Amino acid sequence: IVVGSKNFTEQVILGEVLPQTIERETGLVVQRRLNLGGTLVCDEALRRADIDMYVEYTGTALTALFNEPLDSASVFERVRVLYADRGVTMMPGLGFNNTFAILVRARAAQERRLTSISDLAQVAGEWRAGFGYEFLERPDGFTGLARTYGLRFRDAPRVMDLNLIYRVLSAGEIDVTAGDATSGLIESLALTQLVDDQGYFPPYDAVPENVA
């Protein structure tokens, strides 16, 4: 059995948790292929049988892999069916939703009285944004978010390494980014997640996928 992962901290951790669980419960030897890359890289590896399993997020699969609209009634069930049609089994969820978090510095949020992404739209013209490449390119990413909330930043958003965006935001080099809601750096770097008050993002439940 070969377990893969994407190339950010939570994924690498999950990419180690799965093998340890399988080895403990079955006695099988599991190979690790961690830090493979982004969503499309891991999905391709699964489809080519280069890996047998990795953890995906339901909202990511719905939009980035299957090109389904964000308003699908039941994201979890729809994604399960779409994977099954490919011969891939979607296993039970791991119990958390790692949605995109639109982040600003906590002090700036307090000073400008920002609690939601709709509030952000009122000051966006003065602020600089930076996002990971996937967020800028994905159908559930920046373009749709900007259209939904009327976001227009001072300059075109910078393309940034996902592993750096939290610290770059904290240092004041940008004013807004999109991170992972589960990241411990949000609290440790005194960042604030703005409420998605218009419900733009679908659920991103973490679920292991494996070749059936």
Disulfide bonds with the S-S distance in Angstrom:
none
